[in-house]
Amino acid sequence: MASDLRQFIFGPGAGWTRLVQYVDGTLPTVSQPRRFEVVQEITLEFDLTLEELYGDQIYPVAIALGKGKVNGKIKIAALGANFLNQAFVGTSAGAQSGQRLMAMTGAQLGEAATVPAASPYQYTVVNAANFVADWGVRYGDTGVPLTAASAVSAAGQYAAAAAGVYTFDAADSGRPVFVDYEYSQTGGSTLEMANALQGDVSIFSFRYQGIFGGQKIGIYLPNAVSDKFNVQTKMQGFTEPELTFNAFAGPDGTVGYIYLPMA
């Protein structure tokens, strides 16, 4: 029988996700579970609406339960493409190999370079073989941005070619610059977010477990849908992305399970 043993929880606990259905309605061949990494905070809210019946007096004469909903929110500090696909994007294609990056020199965003002193005043970026797109040029000594042009005709202008070759004006020869550009690499992964039809949704299961003093408490939601993925960066602090979701009853009518210590 159930016990009245008191249960405490310390810390954020742990959470897992398992994809149930892709956003296109197809089912995974193998249902791969993923654990939420470096969890900071988990919130599960069981929200019921009360419907009150009033007569001509101050207080209601009857109260009934109306609609209910289960809202979830999990704040994490580590991201992974497969996890994000399962808990938010839900594409059957999954994460693809390779990614696109912005050029950096050490910790400095932008590739540090110097405008050549001789004609044709061209600089070829380090990742020219995998060049994707130009994202601007700044003077290295002042931070002032240069102006993109189809053909350079004055100081402060530059032209970027598809092969990652940047042309500058003779008046800027010898000037230090930071070149911002995008390039591709085979490492890492890319998760493409398709513009699905309204009504299409991916479904996943959510599992939580907390522990204190050797006693465990768990919550299992078989069917959940994510409605928001929030990434908020901040100065002098780690970014803690936040995922919110809502649970619903499956074909068997079960919304979820709450597991508590037993005698």
N, C-alpha and C positions, 0 to 999 in steps of 0.2 A: 504494500500500500504506500501511498505518497506520504512523505515526511514533512514536518514543520521545521526541519533543519534550516537555519538561516544561511543564506548564500551571499557572499560578497564577491565583487569583481575588482581587480586592480589592474590598471594599465588598459591599453586599447584593445587587447585581445587580438585574435587573428581572423582573417576572412578568406574565403575561397570562392571561385566562380567556375561554373561549368556551362558551356554553350549548349543550349537545347535546340535552337532553330536559327538558321541564318536569316538575314533580312529579306532575302528573296524567297523565303518559305521552304527552302530545302533543308534537309537534316544532315548533321555531320556524320560522316562514315564512322569516325571514331570520336567519341565525346571526350575531349582532352580537358582535364581540370587544370586550373591555374590558381596559385596562391597570390593574394595581394601582398606586395613586398613593402617592408618598412612602414607598416600601418601607424598612423598618427592618431586617428580618431575614427570611431564608428558610431553612427546614430541610426537607430531603428525606431520608428514612431508608428504606433498602432492608433490610428485616429478614427474615432466613431462620431457620427453626427447625431445629436439628440433632437428629437422632434417633440415639442411641448404643446400640450392642449390647455388652453386657458378658458375660463368662464369670465364672470365679472369681478373676480377676486384677484388679489395680488399674485398669488402663487399658482403654478399649474396644477391641474387636477389629475393629469396623467402624463407620463413621459414614455416615449418609445424610442428605440434605436432606428435611425434611418440608414443612410449610406455610410460605408466605412472604407478606409484605405490604409495601406501600409507603405510608408515612405522610408527609404533608406538613404544614408549618406556615408560615404567612406572617404577619408582623407589619407593619402599615401605620399611617400616621398621618393618612390622608385617606379619608373615606367618601363614597360616592355611592350613590344609591338603585338605579340600574340595575346597577352593579357588585355590590351586595349581593344583588340578586335573582338574578343569574346564578351567583354563587358560593355562595349559601347558601339563600335562600328558595325560588327556583325556581318562582314562580307565573306562569301563562300570562297573567294580567291585567297583570302588570308594575307599575311604579310609577305611581300616580295623581297628578294635579295637586292641589296644595293641601296644607296641613299644619296641625297644631294646636300652638299655642305657649303657654307660660306668660308671664304679664304681667311686665314688668320696667320699672324706672325707672332709666335709665342702666345702670350695672353692678350695681345692686341688684335682687335677685329680689323681685318683688312690686311692685304699683303704689302709689306713695306718695300718700296722701290725708289729709284732715282731716275729722273728723266735723263736719257742719254745726252751727251754733250755734242754728238755729231748727227748729221742728217742720216736717215729720215726721222730721227727722234722717236723711235719706236721701242716699246718695252713688251716682251712676251712673258705672260704670267707663268708661274711655276707649273700649274696644272693645266697647261694649254691643251694637252691631248684629251682632257676630259672637260674642257670648258663648256659651260651651259649658257650662262647669261651674265651680262654686265649689271652691276648694282651701284655704280658710281665711283668717283675718284675724289680724294681730298688731299689738300696740301699737307705734308707731314709736319711742317713747321708752324702752321697757323690753324689747321683744321678747316679752313675755308673750302667748300666744295667747288670743283671745276664744273664747267658746263659741257654736257654731251652735245656733239655736233656730228653731222654726216661727213663734213670735211672741215679740218682745222684751219682757221684763218686768223686767230688772235690768241694772245696770252690768256690762260685760264680756260681754254677749251681742250677737249680730247675727243678722239673717235675710237670706238671699240669694234674690232672685227670679230667674226664668228670663231676664228681660230685662237682667240685669246691674245691678239696682238693689239696693243694700245698705242695710238699715235698722238703726240703732243706738239705744241707750237715751239718754234725755236727760242722764243723769249723765255720759255720755262725750262730750258736746258739746265741740268744740274740741280733742279729743285727736288727735294724729297716729297714723295707722295705715298698715300695709302690707296691701294686699288681694291675695291670691294667687288667681288664677283662670286658666282655660284659655279660649282663643279660637281661632277658625279664620281662616286667610287663604288667598288664592288662590295666592300664591307658594309655591315649594318643592314637595315631593312626599311622598307617603305610600305605604309599602309594607306591605300587609296580609298578616299571617302566618296562613294558614288551618290548621285542625286536620285535616290530611290523614290518610288511613287508614294504619295501620302497614303497612310494606312499600313504600308509594309513596315515590319518591325522585327528585330532580332530578339530572341528570348534566351535568358540564361538562368541558372539556378544560383542561389547565394547561400553560403554556409558560414556561420559565425561560431566561434568558441572563445569563451573567457574562462579564466582560472584564478583562484586564490586559495591558499592553504590546502592545495591538493584537490579541492572540489571544483568541478567544472559546470559551466552553464552553456547551453548551445541553442542556436536558433537556425532553422533551415527553412528557406523559402524556395520551393520547387520552380516557381515561374516568376520571373522578374523582368522588367523592361527599363532600360536606362533612358533618362530624358535630359541629362545635362552632364557635360564634362568640362570642368572649369580649371584653367591653369592661370594662376596669378603669381607673377614674379615680384620680388621685393629686394630692396637694397640690404646688404649685409645679412642675408638669411637664405636658408634653403627654400626652394619652391616645393609646395605641397599640393599637387593636383587633387581635385575633389570630384568625385563621381556621385551623382544622385540617381536613384532608381525607385520604381514602384512595383510592388508585388500584386499578383492577382490569383484567383482560384483557377486551378487546372480542371481538366475534364472530370476528375473524381470529386470536385467540389472543395478540395483542400487548399487553403491559403498558405499555411505554414505549420511548423512544429516548434515548440519550445521545450527544451530538454533541461531538467533540473535534477539535483541530487536526490537519490531515493534512500530510504532507511535500509 
